Amino acid sequence: MPDLPDSISSPCIRNCCLDADDVCLGCFRTLEEILQWGNADKQLKTQILQSCVKRKSAKQNLADSLRT
């Protein structure tokens, strides 16, 4: 695994609103991940970010399929 940067910025975009599954509609972190972020090490932050990307993609795919 490549070296990770010294710090990983929060994905928060200040559009905080949780859906029915407790996932933020702005950054796509779960409530648990948001609470963990401040104490998370680089590896956990990277895992959280990867999960966010997957959730965002799944939500966009669902929205696209509902439009067609």
Disulfide bonds with the S-S distance in Angstrom:
none
